[in-house]
Amino acid sequence: MESAIGRVAPLEAVLFDIDGTMGISDPFHHRATSEMLLKVGYNNGVPITPEFGMKHMAGRSNEQIGRFLFPDWDQARLDAFFAEKEELFARYAREGLKEIAGLTALCHWADERRLKRAAVTNAPRANAELMISILGLSDFFKLIVSAEDCGRSKPSPDPYLRALHLLGASPDHTIVFEDSTVGVQAGVAAGMPVIAIADESREGKLTAVGASLVIRDYTDPKLWSELDKLDTTKPQAAEANGA
């Protein structure tokens, strides 16, 4: 039986989330958010755990996180909180953001086949651009759809639908790479198969919300087995599109 991924042949485009999908950024988000929450006395000064962050914040926009953490705060106060948090995150990311293993090789594979591509994120544009720059992929990802670009963030399909529209790509011939439940939900709702990056402890959750394949990183043989099935024509003639 043909897999959901196999049905996208011929592959036309690849769409990537950024945080946790391109780079190992969660530790920096956790550090920055934890420091800010301690500063404002959240949870009576008891530090949040990484598990709390993964459950309630991973993949979500600052607007969504703010509504969860501080439902009584006004917008100006939320904006100031997250502006400072993002400054901290940027500082920590510059010190040590690393790619998910195999990302550069996958991007090279996509570039050889002249696939259309975009980065699609709930992160603010400034930090999305920063992370892509640190990872050395600014020339590869010319198109970024960020939190500011859509009225609704993931898990709404809107960010992915916008990327498809700007690329001139069809969901029937596009694959999404994600790492969070809200991201997987967004990709599936936009009509595309989603390959999720996750460890064994999170695999079941991502499969439950619709991930077609869960891999540990981009060196996973399961990923390349699926891509080989799509690679019937080898490097495609489709024009690479970054804008």
N, C-alpha and C positions, 0 to 999 in steps of 0.2 A: 504494500500500500504506500502510495506516495506521501511524503511528509508535507506539512504545511510550508516548510522552507522550500522544498523541492518544487512546489507549485508556483513559485515566483519566477521561474525560468521563462525567458532570459532575464537575468538580473540587470536592472537598470540603475539602481541607486541604493546607497546605504546611509542610514541616519543614526547618529550616535548621541546619546546623553553624554554628559561630561563628568560630573562628580561620581566617583565610584565606578564609572564605566570606561573613561579614558585614563583617569589618574586615581591614585590612592589618596583621596582628599578627606575622607571621613575623619581621620584622626585630627586634622587641622580644624575642621568645622567643630568637632567636639571640644577641642581645647579652647577655641575662641568663644564658643557659646557658653561653655562652663564658666569661663572667667567673667563674662558679662552677667550671667545669672547670679553668680556669687556677689558681684558688685551691687546688684539691685536687691539682693536678699531673697531671691526666689527660693521657694521650698524651705523657708526658715534657715537659709544658709547651708542646707545639706546639698552637696554636689550631686549633679545628675550622673547617671551611669551611661556608658556607651550603649547599653541595651535600650535605655530610655530614648536616647538620640535616634537609634535605628528605627524604633517603633513609631515615634511621634514626629520626627523631623526629616529623616532621610528621603530625598527626592522631592520634598515639598518646597514651595516658594516661601520667601520671608513673610509674605502676607498671610499665608496659611499657618505658618509656625506662630506668628504673632497672635493670631486670633485664638490659637490653642493655649499658648503660654499666658497671655495677658488679655483676656476677653474684656477687661474694663478699661484698658488704656486707650487714649485717643490716638489719632493717626500721627500727630506730630511727635508724640513720645515714642511710638513704635519706630518711626522713621529714624529718630536719633539713636535708638538702641541698635538697630540693624546697621546703620551707617558705621558705628563704632565697631560692631562685631565683624563686619566685612573688612574693615581696615586691619583688624587683628588677623583675620583669616589670610588676607593677602600677604601680610608679613610672614606668617608661618609657612604658607605655601611656597614663597620665594626661597625659603630656607631648605625645603626638602621634598617638594612634590615629585613623585615618581610615576611613571606610566604603569598601567596594568600590563603584566608580562605579555609580550607578543603584539602589542598595539601597533608599533611601528611597522612590523612585518605585515600586518593586516592592511594597514593604510597603503603600504607599497603595493600589495596585491591588488587593492582597489584602484590605485592610480594607474597601474599597468593596464588594467582593463577599462580605463577611462570612465569609471562609474561616477555618476553624479553623487554628491555627498553634502551633508550639512550636519552641524552640531545643534541639538535641540535640547534646551535646558530650562529648568525653573530658576536657575541662578541669575543674579543681576548681570547685565551685559559686561560691566567692567571686570568682574572676576571671571566670567566665562572667557573673555579675551585673554586675561592674564594666565589662566590655567593652560589654555591652548598654546600660548606663546612659550610658557615654561617647558611644555612638552615638545616644543619644536615643530608644531603642526599648523602654524598660522597660514602657511602657503597652501596646505592641504584643505583646511576648512575655511574657505572664503565666506561661506554663508553660516551665520549663527542666528538662530531664533532663540531669544532670551525671554526672561520673565516680563520685561517691559513691552514685548511685541504683541502680546495677545491679551484679550480681555479675560480669558479663563486659562489658568495654568493646568498642568497635568494634575490629576488624572483625566481632565478633559482632553479630547483628541485634538483640540484646536492648535496647539503648537506644532504637532506633526502634520496636520492638514495644511498649515501655513507653509511649512517647509516644502511639502510636496508641490504646492502651488507655485512657490518661488523657483523651484528647480524645474518645473514642468515635468514632473515624474508621476508615474502611476503607482498607487498602493499595491496593485497586482504584481508589480515587478520591483518591489522595494523591501529591504530588510531593516529592522530596527534593532539596535543594541542598547540594552538598558541594565540597570542593577537594582531598581527599587520597585515596590509593588505599585506605586502610583504611576511610575514610568511605564511599566508593563501594561497596566490598564489603559494608559493613553495610547500606546502603540497599537494594541489590539482594537481599541475603539475606533482608531483611524483606519482599520482594515488591513493591517500588516502583520506578518509573523514577527515575533520578538525573540531574540536570543538574549538571555539574561546572564549576567556575571554574578555569581554568588558562591559562597561556601556551602558545605553540606547542610549546615544548620538552617539555612534560609531557602534551600532549593524547593522544598515542598510548598512554601508560601508563594513563591513566584510561579511555580507550575499551576497552583490553584487559581491564580488570577489570569492565566492564559499564556504564559511563556511557552513557546514551541520547543525550546531547547535551553537547558541551563548548563553553563560551562564554568570552570574555575577561573580561567583566563584565556587569552587568545592563542596560547600554545596547545590548547586542549585538542586532542585528536578528533573528538566528536565534531568540533567546529569545522575542521578542515575536511572531514569526510563529507559533511553537508555541502561545503563550498565546492568541493570537487564535482559533486553531482550537478551543480549549476554551471560549471565551467566547460560546457560542451563546445563552445566556440573559442575558448581561450581569450586573450585580450580582445575586448569588444571594441567595436567602432563607435559606440555611443560617445558623444562629446562630453568630456568632463565639464561639469557646471558648478561654479562656485557662487554664483549670484543670480 
